[in-house]
């Protein structure tokens, strides 16, 4: 794929050419002491959650770029 702006869209059969993998599980981290701009506690707690997702092209011939 080039860095130019002449590509308009990618058309094709994405079921056979692109695969998305969703990993099992979610990680949740707790921050019991949130600090403000002055580095003092502000009296709240935060939680951060993330999960792993990946994608890969499995068949490059299944899709084509539409150029202007």
HTML snippet that shows the backbone in 3Dmol.js (N, CA, C, O; Angstrom):
<script src="https://3Dmol.org/build/3Dmol-min.js"></script>
<div id="view" style="width:600px;height:400px;position:relative"></div>
<script>
const pdb = `
ATOM      1  N   UNK A   1       0.848  -1.178   0.000  1.00  0.00           N
ATOM      2  CA  UNK A   1       0.000   0.000   0.000  1.00  0.00           C
ATOM      3  C   UNK A   1       0.886   1.231   0.000  1.00  0.00           C
ATOM      4  O   UNK A   1       1.812   1.332   0.804  1.00  0.00           O
ATOM      5  N   UNK A   2       0.615   2.143  -0.873  1.00  0.00           N
ATOM      6  CA  UNK A   2       1.435   3.341  -0.977  1.00  0.00           C
ATOM      7  C   UNK A   2       0.939   4.418  -0.029  1.00  0.00           C
ATOM      8  O   UNK A   2      -0.152   4.314   0.531  1.00  0.00           O
ATOM      9  N   UNK A   3       1.744   5.447   0.145  1.00  0.00           N
ATOM     10  CA  UNK A   3       1.381   6.541   1.044  1.00  0.00           C
ATOM     11  C   UNK A   3       0.632   7.653   0.343  1.00  0.00           C
ATOM     12  O   UNK A   3       0.333   8.670   0.969  1.00  0.00           O
ATOM     13  N   UNK A   4       0.318   7.501  -0.930  1.00  0.00           N
ATOM     14  CA  UNK A   4      -0.385   8.551  -1.659  1.00  0.00           C
ATOM     15  C   UNK A   4      -1.875   8.538  -1.347  1.00  0.00           C
ATOM     16  O   UNK A   4      -2.384   7.606  -0.724  1.00  0.00           O
ATOM     17  N   UNK A   5      -2.560   9.574  -1.784  1.00  0.00           N
ATOM     18  CA  UNK A   5      -3.988   9.727  -1.480  1.00  0.00           C
ATOM     19  C   UNK A   5      -4.876   9.311  -2.640  1.00  0.00           C
ATOM     20  O   UNK A   5      -6.044   9.697  -2.668  1.00  0.00           O
ATOM     21  N   UNK A   6      -4.369   8.532  -3.609  1.00  0.00           N
ATOM     22  CA  UNK A   6      -5.175   8.166  -4.762  1.00  0.00           C
ATOM     23  C   UNK A   6      -5.993   6.895  -4.563  1.00  0.00           C
ATOM     24  O   UNK A   6      -6.694   6.481  -5.486  1.00  0.00           O
ATOM     25  N   UNK A   7      -5.930   6.255  -3.387  1.00  0.00           N
ATOM     26  CA  UNK A   7      -6.721   5.059  -3.103  1.00  0.00           C
ATOM     27  C   UNK A   7      -8.075   5.467  -2.538  1.00  0.00           C
ATOM     28  O   UNK A   7      -8.148   6.280  -1.617  1.00  0.00           O
ATOM     29  N   UNK A   8      -9.135   4.910  -3.082  1.00  0.00           N
ATOM     30  CA  UNK A   8     -10.478   5.292  -2.669  1.00  0.00           C
ATOM     31  C   UNK A   8     -11.090   4.279  -1.708  1.00  0.00           C
ATOM     32  O   UNK A   8     -11.681   4.669  -0.701  1.00  0.00           O
ATOM     33  N   UNK A   9     -10.959   2.978  -2.002  1.00  0.00           N
ATOM     34  CA  UNK A   9     -11.579   1.946  -1.170  1.00  0.00           C
ATOM     35  C   UNK A   9     -10.920   0.601  -1.440  1.00  0.00           C
ATOM     36  O   UNK A   9     -10.203   0.432  -2.426  1.00  0.00           O
ATOM     37  N   UNK A  10     -11.172  -0.341  -0.559  1.00  0.00           N
ATOM     38  CA  UNK A  10     -10.734  -1.722  -0.758  1.00  0.00           C
ATOM     39  C   UNK A  10     -11.987  -2.564  -0.935  1.00  0.00           C
ATOM     40  O   UNK A  10     -12.854  -2.581  -0.062  1.00  0.00           O
ATOM     41  N   UNK A  11     -12.084  -3.257  -2.053  1.00  0.00           N
ATOM     42  CA  UNK A  11     -13.248  -4.074  -2.379  1.00  0.00           C
ATOM     43  C   UNK A  11     -12.823  -5.523  -2.504  1.00  0.00           C
ATOM     44  O   UNK A  11     -11.751  -5.820  -3.030  1.00  0.00           O
ATOM     45  N   UNK A  12     -13.670  -6.432  -2.018  1.00  0.00           N
ATOM     46  CA  UNK A  12     -13.349  -7.841  -2.161  1.00  0.00           C
ATOM     47  C   UNK A  12     -14.137  -8.708  -1.197  1.00  0.00           C
ATOM     48  O   UNK A  12     -15.081  -8.252  -0.552  1.00  0.00           O
ATOM     49  N   UNK A  13     -13.732  -9.962  -1.111  1.00  0.00           N
ATOM     50  CA  UNK A  13     -14.363 -10.942  -0.236  1.00  0.00           C
ATOM     51  C   UNK A  13     -13.560 -11.012   1.067  1.00  0.00           C
ATOM     52  O   UNK A  13     -12.576 -11.747   1.155  1.00  0.00           O
ATOM     53  N   UNK A  14     -13.979 -10.254   2.068  1.00  0.00           N
ATOM     54  CA  UNK A  14     -13.239 -10.162   3.316  1.00  0.00           C
ATOM     55  C   UNK A  14     -13.342 -11.435   4.158  1.00  0.00           C
ATOM     56  O   UNK A  14     -12.506 -11.649   5.036  1.00  0.00           O
ATOM     57  N   UNK A  15     -14.337 -12.281   3.918  1.00  0.00           N
ATOM     58  CA  UNK A  15     -14.436 -13.537   4.668  1.00  0.00           C
ATOM     59  C   UNK A  15     -13.284 -14.479   4.347  1.00  0.00           C
ATOM     60  O   UNK A  15     -12.865 -15.262   5.199  1.00  0.00           O
ATOM     61  N   UNK A  16     -12.768 -14.407   3.118  1.00  0.00           N
ATOM     62  CA  UNK A  16     -11.678 -15.286   2.716  1.00  0.00           C
ATOM     63  C   UNK A  16     -10.322 -14.598   2.707  1.00  0.00           C
ATOM     64  O   UNK A  16      -9.300 -15.266   2.552  1.00  0.00           O
ATOM     65  N   UNK A  17     -10.288 -13.288   2.869  1.00  0.00           N
ATOM     66  CA  UNK A  17      -9.028 -12.578   2.762  1.00  0.00           C
ATOM     67  C   UNK A  17      -8.569 -11.877   4.017  1.00  0.00           C
ATOM     68  O   UNK A  17      -7.430 -11.413   4.070  1.00  0.00           O
ATOM     69  N   UNK A  18      -9.416 -11.781   5.037  1.00  0.00           N
ATOM     70  CA  UNK A  18      -9.077 -11.019   6.237  1.00  0.00           C
ATOM     71  C   UNK A  18      -9.631 -11.740   7.455  1.00  0.00           C
ATOM     72  O   UNK A  18     -10.782 -12.176   7.441  1.00  0.00           O
ATOM     73  N   UNK A  19      -8.842 -11.870   8.496  1.00  0.00           N
ATOM     74  CA  UNK A  19      -9.270 -12.592   9.694  1.00  0.00           C
ATOM     75  C   UNK A  19      -9.038 -11.725  10.923  1.00  0.00           C
ATOM     76  O   UNK A  19      -7.960 -11.158  11.099  1.00  0.00           O
ATOM     77  N   UNK A  20     -10.064 -11.625  11.776  1.00  0.00           N
ATOM     78  CA  UNK A  20      -9.976 -10.912  13.048  1.00  0.00           C
ATOM     79  C   UNK A  20     -10.063 -11.951  14.154  1.00  0.00           C
ATOM     80  O   UNK A  20     -10.961 -12.793  14.153  1.00  0.00           O
ATOM     81  N   UNK A  21      -9.131 -11.891  15.098  1.00  0.00           N
ATOM     82  CA  UNK A  21      -9.085 -12.840  16.209  1.00  0.00           C
ATOM     83  C   UNK A  21      -9.310 -12.089  17.502  1.00  0.00           C
ATOM     84  O   UNK A  21      -8.599 -11.132  17.807  1.00  0.00           O
ATOM     85  N   UNK A  22     -10.292 -12.521  18.256  1.00  0.00           N
ATOM     86  CA  UNK A  22     -10.606 -11.926  19.554  1.00  0.00           C
ATOM     87  C   UNK A  22     -10.112 -12.877  20.631  1.00  0.00           C
ATOM     88  O   UNK A  22     -10.628 -13.986  20.764  1.00  0.00           O
ATOM     89  N   UNK A  23      -9.134 -12.461  21.386  1.00  0.00           N
ATOM     90  CA  UNK A  23      -8.570 -13.306  22.443  1.00  0.00           C
ATOM     91  C   UNK A  23      -9.545 -13.401  23.610  1.00  0.00           C
ATOM     92  O   UNK A  23     -10.296 -12.466  23.885  1.00  0.00           O
ATOM     93  N   UNK A  24      -9.521 -14.529  24.282  1.00  0.00           N
ATOM     94  CA  UNK A  24     -10.417 -14.764  25.406  1.00  0.00           C
ATOM     95  C   UNK A  24      -9.889 -14.017  26.626  1.00  0.00           C
ATOM     96  O   UNK A  24      -8.694 -14.042  26.922  1.00  0.00           O
ATOM     97  N   UNK A  25     -10.796 -13.359  27.318  1.00  0.00           N
ATOM     98  CA  UNK A  25     -10.432 -12.718  28.573  1.00  0.00           C
ATOM     99  C   UNK A  25     -10.300 -11.210  28.476  1.00  0.00           C
ATOM    100  O   UNK A  25      -9.964 -10.656  27.429  1.00  0.00           O
ATOM    101  N   UNK A  26     -10.569 -10.573  29.583  1.00  0.00           N
ATOM    102  CA  UNK A  26     -10.427  -9.131  29.732  1.00  0.00           C
ATOM    103  C   UNK A  26      -9.599  -8.887  30.986  1.00  0.00           C
ATOM    104  O   UNK A  26      -9.803  -9.541  32.008  1.00  0.00           O
ATOM    105  N   UNK A  27      -8.669  -7.949  30.908  1.00  0.00           N
ATOM    106  CA  UNK A  27      -7.856  -7.596  32.063  1.00  0.00           C
ATOM    107  C   UNK A  27      -8.384  -6.294  32.652  1.00  0.00           C
ATOM    108  O   UNK A  27      -8.556  -5.309  31.935  1.00  0.00           O
ATOM    109  N   UNK A  28      -8.639  -6.290  33.954  1.00  0.00           N
ATOM    110  CA  UNK A  28      -9.134  -5.094  34.647  1.00  0.00           C
ATOM    111  C   UNK A  28      -8.128  -4.720  35.725  1.00  0.00           C
ATOM    112  O   UNK A  28      -7.771  -5.537  36.574  1.00  0.00           O
ATOM    113  N   UNK A  29      -7.679  -3.478  35.678  1.00  0.00           N
ATOM    114  CA  UNK A  29      -6.743  -2.958  36.671  1.00  0.00           C
ATOM    115  C   UNK A  29      -7.436  -1.866  37.474  1.00  0.00           C
ATOM    116  O   UNK A  29      -8.120  -1.013  36.907  1.00  0.00           O
ATOM    117  N   UNK A  30      -7.263  -1.890  38.779  1.00  0.00           N
ATOM    118  CA  UNK A  30      -7.862  -0.877  39.641  1.00  0.00           C
ATOM    119  C   UNK A  30      -6.817   0.080  40.182  1.00  0.00           C
ATOM    120  O   UNK A  30      -5.733  -0.341  40.584  1.00  0.00           O
ATOM    121  N   UNK A  31      -7.136   1.355  40.193  1.00  0.00           N
ATOM    122  CA  UNK A  31      -6.278   2.385  40.780  1.00  0.00           C
ATOM    123  C   UNK A  31      -7.055   2.995  41.943  1.00  0.00           C
ATOM    124  O   UNK A  31      -7.932   3.833  41.730  1.00  0.00           O
ATOM    125  N   UNK A  32      -6.739   2.578  43.180  1.00  0.00           N
ATOM    126  CA  UNK A  32      -7.551   3.005  44.316  1.00  0.00           C
ATOM    127  C   UNK A  32      -7.320   4.456  44.750  1.00  0.00           C
ATOM    128  O   UNK A  32      -8.136   5.009  45.486  1.00  0.00           O
ATOM    129  N   UNK A  33      -6.231   5.076  44.310  1.00  0.00           N
ATOM    130  CA  UNK A  33      -5.908   6.421  44.778  1.00  0.00           C
ATOM    131  C   UNK A  33      -5.534   7.300  43.589  1.00  0.00           C
ATOM    132  O   UNK A  33      -4.365   7.380  43.213  1.00  0.00           O
ATOM    133  N   UNK A  34      -6.540   7.965  42.994  1.00  0.00           N
ATOM    134  CA  UNK A  34      -6.302   8.820  41.833  1.00  0.00           C
ATOM    135  C   UNK A  34      -5.793  10.164  42.309  1.00  0.00           C
ATOM    136  O   UNK A  34      -6.327  10.746  43.254  1.00  0.00           O
ATOM    137  N   UNK A  35      -4.743  10.658  41.639  1.00  0.00           N
ATOM    138  CA  UNK A  35      -4.148  11.941  42.013  1.00  0.00           C
ATOM    139  C   UNK A  35      -4.512  12.997  40.994  1.00  0.00           C
ATOM    140  O   UNK A  35      -4.670  12.705  39.808  1.00  0.00           O
ATOM    141  N   UNK A  36      -4.645  14.231  41.463  1.00  0.00           N
ATOM    142  CA  UNK A  36      -4.977  15.357  40.600  1.00  0.00           C
ATOM    143  C   UNK A  36      -3.737  15.995  40.006  1.00  0.00           C
ATOM    144  O   UNK A  36      -2.645  15.428  40.054  1.00  0.00           O
ATOM    145  N   UNK A  37      -3.921  17.198  39.437  1.00  0.00           N
ATOM    146  CA  UNK A  37      -2.821  17.919  38.798  1.00  0.00           C
ATOM    147  C   UNK A  37      -1.748  18.325  39.797  1.00  0.00           C
ATOM    148  O   UNK A  37      -0.579  18.445  39.431  1.00  0.00           O
ATOM    149  N   UNK A  38      -2.126  18.539  41.049  1.00  0.00           N
ATOM    150  CA  UNK A  38      -1.148  18.928  42.071  1.00  0.00           C
ATOM    151  C   UNK A  38      -0.524  17.718  42.768  1.00  0.00           C
ATOM    152  O   UNK A  38       0.165  17.863  43.778  1.00  0.00           O
ATOM    153  N   UNK A  39      -0.774  16.505  42.216  1.00  0.00           N
ATOM    154  CA  UNK A  39      -0.230  15.237  42.720  1.00  0.00           C
ATOM    155  C   UNK A  39      -0.772  14.850  44.089  1.00  0.00           C
ATOM    156  O   UNK A  39      -0.151  14.060  44.800  1.00  0.00           O
ATOM    157  N   UNK A  40      -1.913  15.392  44.461  1.00  0.00           N
ATOM    158  CA  UNK A  40      -2.580  15.017  45.707  1.00  0.00           C
ATOM    159  C   UNK A  40      -3.805  14.186  45.394  1.00  0.00           C
ATOM    160  O   UNK A  40      -4.405  14.365  44.334  1.00  0.00           O
ATOM    161  N   UNK A  41      -4.202  13.277  46.283  1.00  0.00           N
ATOM    162  CA  UNK A  41      -5.395  12.449  46.041  1.00  0.00           C
ATOM    163  C   UNK A  41      -6.654  13.305  45.899  1.00  0.00           C
ATOM    164  O   UNK A  41      -6.852  14.275  46.630  1.00  0.00           O
ATOM    165  N   UNK A  42      -7.503  12.920  44.937  1.00  0.00           N
ATOM    166  CA  UNK A  42      -8.743  13.666  44.721  1.00  0.00           C
ATOM    167  C   UNK A  42      -9.964  12.922  45.248  1.00  0.00           C
ATOM    168  O   UNK A  42     -11.086  13.407  45.100  1.00  0.00           O
ATOM    169  N   UNK A  43      -9.770  11.758  45.858  1.00  0.00           N
ATOM    170  CA  UNK A  43     -10.873  11.046  46.506  1.00  0.00           C
ATOM    171  C   UNK A  43     -11.678  10.138  45.607  1.00  0.00           C
ATOM    172  O   UNK A  43     -12.803   9.779  45.954  1.00  0.00           O
ATOM    173  N   UNK A  44     -11.146   9.755  44.469  1.00  0.00           N
ATOM    174  CA  UNK A  44     -11.860   8.839  43.577  1.00  0.00           C
ATOM    175  C   UNK A  44     -10.970   7.644  43.247  1.00  0.00           C
ATOM    176  O   UNK A  44      -9.760   7.658  43.477  1.00  0.00           O
ATOM    177  N   UNK A  45     -11.606   6.616  42.704  1.00  0.00           N
ATOM    178  CA  UNK A  45     -10.896   5.420  42.252  1.00  0.00           C
ATOM    179  C   UNK A  45     -11.216   5.205  40.780  1.00  0.00           C
ATOM    180  O   UNK A  45     -12.323   5.506  40.336  1.00  0.00           O
ATOM    181  N   UNK A  46     -10.264   4.693  40.029  1.00  0.00           N
ATOM    182  CA  UNK A  46     -10.456   4.421  38.604  1.00  0.00           C
ATOM    183  C   UNK A  46     -10.215   2.947  38.313  1.00  0.00           C
ATOM    184  O   UNK A  46      -9.488   2.257  39.028  1.00  0.00           O
ATOM    185  N   UNK A  47     -10.846   2.491  37.242  1.00  0.00           N
ATOM    186  CA  UNK A  47     -10.627   1.141  36.754  1.00  0.00           C
ATOM    187  C   UNK A  47     -10.310   1.208  35.268  1.00  0.00           C
ATOM    188  O   UNK A  47     -10.946   1.958  34.528  1.00  0.00           O
ATOM    189  N   UNK A  48      -9.340   0.434  34.835  1.00  0.00           N
ATOM    190  CA  UNK A  48      -8.935   0.368  33.445  1.00  0.00           C
ATOM    191  C   UNK A  48      -9.132  -1.061  32.966  1.00  0.00           C
ATOM    192  O   UNK A  48      -8.728  -2.012  33.636  1.00  0.00           O
ATOM    193  N   UNK A  49      -9.754  -1.206  31.806  1.00  0.00           N
ATOM    194  CA  UNK A  49      -9.991  -2.535  31.251  1.00  0.00           C
ATOM    195  C   UNK A  49      -9.480  -2.572  29.818  1.00  0.00           C
ATOM    196  O   UNK A  49      -9.642  -1.612  29.065  1.00  0.00           O
ATOM    197  N   UNK A  50      -8.861  -3.693  29.448  1.00  0.00           N
ATOM    198  CA  UNK A  50      -8.427  -3.875  28.069  1.00  0.00           C
ATOM    199  C   UNK A  50      -8.471  -5.350  27.713  1.00  0.00           C
ATOM    200  O   UNK A  50      -8.461  -6.226  28.578  1.00  0.00           O
ATOM    201  N   UNK A  51      -8.520  -5.599  26.396  1.00  0.00           N
ATOM    202  CA  UNK A  51      -8.493  -6.965  25.903  1.00  0.00           C
ATOM    203  C   UNK A  51      -7.692  -6.997  24.609  1.00  0.00           C
ATOM    204  O   UNK A  51      -7.475  -5.966  23.974  1.00  0.00           O
ATOM    205  N   UNK A  52      -7.263  -8.169  24.234  1.00  0.00           N
ATOM    206  CA  UNK A  52      -6.423  -8.337  23.053  1.00  0.00           C
ATOM    207  C   UNK A  52      -7.263  -8.713  21.841  1.00  0.00           C
ATOM    208  O   UNK A  52      -8.084  -9.629  21.895  1.00  0.00           O
ATOM    209  N   UNK A  53      -7.044  -7.992  20.754  1.00  0.00           N
ATOM    210  CA  UNK A  53      -7.692  -8.276  19.482  1.00  0.00           C
ATOM    211  C   UNK A  53      -6.617  -8.176  18.405  1.00  0.00           C
ATOM    212  O   UNK A  53      -5.803  -7.253  18.426  1.00  0.00           O
ATOM    213  N   UNK A  54      -6.608  -9.111  17.473  1.00  0.00           N
ATOM    214  CA  UNK A  54      -5.630  -9.081  16.393  1.00  0.00           C
ATOM    215  C   UNK A  54      -6.295  -9.279  15.050  1.00  0.00           C
ATOM    216  O   UNK A  54      -7.418  -9.776  14.968  1.00  0.00           O
ATOM    217  N   UNK A  55      -5.590  -8.883  13.983  1.00  0.00           N
ATOM    218  CA  UNK A  55      -6.120  -9.040  12.629  1.00  0.00           C
ATOM    219  C   UNK A  55      -4.966  -9.321  11.677  1.00  0.00           C
ATOM    220  O   UNK A  55      -3.827  -8.921  11.918  1.00  0.00           O
ATOM    221  N   UNK A  56      -5.287 -10.025  10.579  1.00  0.00           N
ATOM    222  CA  UNK A  56      -4.257 -10.378   9.612  1.00  0.00           C
ATOM    223  C   UNK A  56      -4.904 -10.600   8.246  1.00  0.00           C
ATOM    224  O   UNK A  56      -6.041 -11.063   8.151  1.00  0.00           O
ATOM    225  N   UNK A  57      -4.174 -10.267   7.208  1.00  0.00           N
ATOM    226  CA  UNK A  57      -4.592 -10.589   5.842  1.00  0.00           C
ATOM    227  C   UNK A  57      -4.194 -12.034   5.574  1.00  0.00           C
ATOM    228  O   UNK A  57      -3.020 -12.387   5.676  1.00  0.00           O
ATOM    229  N   UNK A  58      -5.164 -12.865   5.234  1.00  0.00           N
ATOM    230  CA  UNK A  58      -4.890 -14.278   4.995  1.00  0.00           C
ATOM    231  C   UNK A  58      -4.757 -14.609   3.516  1.00  0.00           C
ATOM    232  O   UNK A  58      -4.082 -15.575   3.161  1.00  0.00           O
ATOM    233  N   UNK A  59      -5.384 -13.829   2.652  1.00  0.00           N
ATOM    234  CA  UNK A  59      -5.298 -14.044   1.212  1.00  0.00           C
ATOM    235  C   UNK A  59      -5.287 -12.677   0.535  1.00  0.00           C
ATOM    236  O   UNK A  59      -6.328 -12.028   0.428  1.00  0.00           O
ATOM    237  N   UNK A  60      -4.127 -12.243   0.084  1.00  0.00           N
ATOM    238  CA  UNK A  60      -3.997 -10.904  -0.510  1.00  0.00           C
ATOM    239  C   UNK A  60      -4.744 -10.783  -1.823  1.00  0.00           C
ATOM    240  O   UNK A  60      -5.048  -9.667  -2.245  1.00  0.00           O
ATOM    241  N   UNK A  61      -5.052 -11.897  -2.491  1.00  0.00           N
ATOM    242  CA  UNK A  61      -5.755 -11.846  -3.781  1.00  0.00           C
ATOM    243  C   UNK A  61      -7.269 -11.774  -3.618  1.00  0.00           C
ATOM    244  O   UNK A  61      -7.975 -11.703  -4.625  1.00  0.00           O
ATOM    245  N   UNK A  62      -7.790 -11.789  -2.419  1.00  0.00           N
ATOM    246  CA  UNK A  62      -9.227 -11.759  -2.198  1.00  0.00           C
ATOM    247  C   UNK A  62      -9.797 -10.340  -2.261  1.00  0.00           C
ATOM    248  O   UNK A  62     -11.014 -10.173  -2.333  1.00  0.00           O
ATOM    249  N   UNK A  63      -8.938  -9.315  -2.234  1.00  0.00           N
ATOM    250  CA  UNK A  63      -9.413  -7.934  -2.254  1.00  0.00           C
ATOM    251  C   UNK A  63      -8.490  -7.100  -3.140  1.00  0.00           C
ATOM    252  O   UNK A  63      -7.323  -7.437  -3.340  1.00  0.00           O
ATOM    253  N   UNK A  64      -9.031  -6.017  -3.658  1.00  0.00           N
ATOM    254  CA  UNK A  64      -8.272  -5.091  -4.498  1.00  0.00           C
ATOM    255  C   UNK A  64      -8.564  -3.657  -4.076  1.00  0.00           C
ATOM    256  O   UNK A  64      -9.648  -3.344  -3.582  1.00  0.00           O
ATOM    257  N   UNK A  65      -7.566  -2.786  -4.282  1.00  0.00           N
ATOM    258  CA  UNK A  65      -7.749  -1.364  -4.001  1.00  0.00           C
ATOM    259  C   UNK A  65      -8.331  -0.657  -5.204  1.00  0.00           C
ATOM    260  O   UNK A  65      -7.886  -0.856  -6.334  1.00  0.00           O
ATOM    261  N   UNK A  66      -9.332   0.172  -4.949  1.00  0.00           N
ATOM    262  CA  UNK A  66      -9.940   0.988  -5.991  1.00  0.00           C
ATOM    263  C   UNK A  66      -9.201   2.323  -6.024  1.00  0.00           C
ATOM    264  O   UNK A  66      -9.161   3.047  -5.029  1.00  0.00           O
ATOM    265  N   UNK A  67      -8.623   2.636  -7.172  1.00  0.00           N
ATOM    266  CA  UNK A  67      -7.833   3.864  -7.305  1.00  0.00           C
ATOM    267  C   UNK A  67      -8.580   4.886  -8.135  1.00  0.00           C
ATOM    268  O   UNK A  67      -9.394   4.531  -8.988  1.00  0.00           O
ATOM    269  N   UNK A  68      -8.309   6.128  -7.888  1.00  0.00           N
ATOM    270  CA  UNK A  68      -8.910   7.216  -8.663  1.00  0.00           C
ATOM    271  C   UNK A  68      -8.151   7.448  -9.957  1.00  0.00           C
ATOM    272  O   UNK A  68      -8.516   8.327 -10.738  1.00  0.00           O
TER     273      UNK A  68
END
`;
const viewer = $3Dmol.createViewer("view");
viewer.addModel(pdb, "pdb");
viewer.setStyle({}, {cartoon: {color: "spectrum"}});
viewer.zoomTo();
viewer.render();
</script>
